[in-house]
Amino acid sequence: MKITIDIEDDVLQDAMRITGERKKGPAVVKAAKEYIRRQMAREFGRKLMEGEFGDYPLTNEEIEDFDR
């Protein structure tokens, strides 16, 4: 799907540099996908820590121990 968006030049240049893409479109797509992936992981972590998965085999304490 094609869309038209306004992005500041410096933001677009940063996206191209960070993603390693040489073209604008692929850089924007890659940056958007990465943002979505991170947000979904953050949301999953929040749900996990709040106990939304009642049948999850680990307790919050056991999960927190993995971070140490």
Backbone bond lengths (Angstrom), bond angles and torsions (degrees), N, CA, C in turn:
res aa  C-N    CA-C-N  psi(-1)  N-CA   C-N-CA  omega(-1)  CA-C   N-CA-C  phi
1 M - - - 1.435 - - 1.519 108.34 -
2 K 1.294 116.23 134.40 1.458 120.93 178.30 1.515 109.31 -100.33
3 I 1.342 115.00 140.18 1.459 121.03 176.01 1.522 108.13 -139.47
4 T 1.301 115.31 164.49 1.458 121.28 174.93 1.519 107.29 -113.91
5 I 1.339 115.25 128.08 1.465 119.84 179.59 1.525 109.41 -134.38
6 D 1.315 115.47 153.07 1.458 121.25 175.03 1.528 107.94 -102.75
7 I 1.320 114.89 119.73 1.463 121.05 178.36 1.518 107.36 -129.40
8 E 1.309 115.82 133.65 1.461 119.91 177.91 1.526 109.07 -60.02
9 D 1.337 115.69 142.71 1.462 120.72 -176.75 1.523 113.04 -55.65
10 D 1.340 116.36 -43.12 1.463 118.74 -177.85 1.528 111.70 -67.16
11 V 1.329 117.46 -34.00 1.468 120.76 177.77 1.527 109.74 -68.14
12 L 1.322 116.81 -42.56 1.461 120.67 179.46 1.527 110.47 -65.31
13 Q 1.314 117.22 -41.11 1.467 120.51 178.17 1.533 110.74 -63.64
14 D 1.340 116.82 -40.39 1.462 120.43 176.34 1.526 110.67 -62.38
15 A 1.325 116.89 -43.40 1.468 120.74 179.69 1.523 110.33 -61.53
16 M 1.317 117.27 -42.64 1.466 120.54 179.22 1.532 110.78 -65.75
17 R 1.315 116.55 -41.24 1.472 120.41 -179.93 1.525 110.70 -66.38
18 I 1.322 116.88 -47.20 1.463 121.35 -175.53 1.524 111.88 -68.84
19 T 1.335 116.72 -39.80 1.471 119.55 -178.62 1.521 112.52 -80.59
20 G 1.338 116.56 -18.86 1.456 119.64 -177.75 1.520 113.18 80.65
21 E 1.315 116.89 8.28 1.462 121.12 179.54 1.525 109.72 -85.18
22 R 1.315 116.05 144.65 1.466 120.53 179.79 1.525 112.28 -94.21
23 K 1.330 115.63 -18.04 1.462 120.01 -179.38 1.523 109.75 -109.68
24 K 1.320 115.32 150.52 1.460 121.21 -175.02 1.526 113.10 -63.96
25 G 1.325 116.93 -50.21 1.466 121.18 -176.28 1.518 113.03 -56.48
26 P 1.338 117.76 -53.95 1.468 119.21 178.81 1.531 113.24 -60.71
27 A 1.335 116.86 -32.94 1.468 120.04 178.36 1.522 110.74 -65.61
28 V 1.325 116.49 -43.25 1.469 120.58 179.83 1.521 110.09 -65.96
29 V 1.331 117.14 -43.46 1.470 120.82 179.94 1.526 110.36 -62.33
30 K 1.317 116.83 -46.34 1.470 120.87 -179.08 1.533 110.98 -63.04
31 A 1.320 116.88 -42.23 1.469 120.96 179.42 1.527 110.57 -65.21
32 A 1.320 117.00 -42.21 1.469 120.73 179.32 1.526 111.05 -64.46
33 K 1.326 116.95 -43.69 1.472 120.39 179.03 1.526 111.14 -61.98
34 E 1.318 116.67 -42.01 1.461 120.31 179.58 1.520 110.85 -65.58
35 Y 1.325 117.34 -40.81 1.463 121.14 177.76 1.529 110.13 -61.12
36 I 1.313 116.59 -46.48 1.466 121.22 -179.99 1.525 110.92 -62.70
37 R 1.332 116.91 -42.75 1.467 120.59 178.96 1.523 111.00 -60.00
38 R 1.320 116.74 -44.20 1.467 120.39 -179.65 1.522 112.19 -66.68
39 Q 1.322 116.27 -40.77 1.463 119.80 178.78 1.529 110.95 -64.55
40 M 1.319 116.92 -40.18 1.462 120.52 178.97 1.536 110.73 -66.01
41 A 1.330 116.92 -39.39 1.464 120.58 177.78 1.524 110.07 -65.36
42 R 1.323 116.83 -40.87 1.461 121.09 178.70 1.533 110.41 -63.19
43 E 1.332 116.25 -43.03 1.464 121.20 179.07 1.531 110.79 -65.07
44 F 1.325 117.59 -41.20 1.459 121.32 177.52 1.524 110.24 -61.67
45 G 1.324 116.90 -44.89 1.456 120.94 178.72 1.519 112.10 -60.66
46 R 1.333 116.15 -42.41 1.465 120.09 177.74 1.517 110.85 -61.66
47 K 1.323 116.97 -46.34 1.471 120.75 179.59 1.524 110.94 -62.56
48 L 1.308 116.60 -39.84 1.455 121.26 179.89 1.523 111.04 -63.61
49 M 1.331 116.08 -45.63 1.456 120.55 -178.33 1.533 112.07 -69.45
50 E 1.331 116.91 -27.35 1.460 120.59 178.76 1.525 112.06 -85.24
51 G 1.323 117.32 -2.08 1.455 121.01 175.64 1.518 115.19 80.72
52 E 1.332 117.56 22.81 1.460 119.79 -179.85 1.526 112.30 -66.94
53 F 1.314 116.58 -19.03 1.459 120.77 177.64 1.524 107.29 -103.51
54 G 1.322 115.93 80.61 1.455 121.98 -173.69 1.514 114.68 -57.76
55 D 1.323 117.49 -27.33 1.456 119.94 -178.20 1.523 112.73 -97.08
56 Y 1.348 116.87 13.33 1.466 120.20 179.01 1.535 108.43 -67.76
57 P 1.332 117.70 133.99 1.464 120.85 -171.37 1.534 116.38 -71.19
58 L 1.337 119.18 -12.15 1.461 120.53 -177.90 1.523 110.63 -110.80
59 T 1.326 115.90 149.42 1.455 120.86 174.69 1.529 108.65 -84.74
60 N 1.332 116.60 167.54 1.464 120.39 176.39 1.518 111.04 -58.95
61 E 1.320 116.74 -40.26 1.471 120.22 -179.97 1.528 111.32 -62.76
62 E 1.325 116.64 -41.54 1.467 119.73 179.13 1.533 111.07 -66.21
63 I 1.303 116.64 -37.95 1.469 120.43 177.79 1.520 109.77 -66.51
64 E 1.326 117.99 -43.32 1.461 121.83 179.63 1.522 110.98 -63.97
65 D 1.330 118.66 -32.31 1.458 121.58 177.81 1.528 112.31 -62.97
66 F 1.338 117.09 -28.48 1.466 120.18 178.06 1.515 111.42 -66.35
67 D 1.326 117.88 -27.03 1.458 121.68 -179.42 1.520 112.49 -75.80
68 R 1.285 117.96 -13.23 1.474 120.29 -175.49 1.484 113.02 -93.42
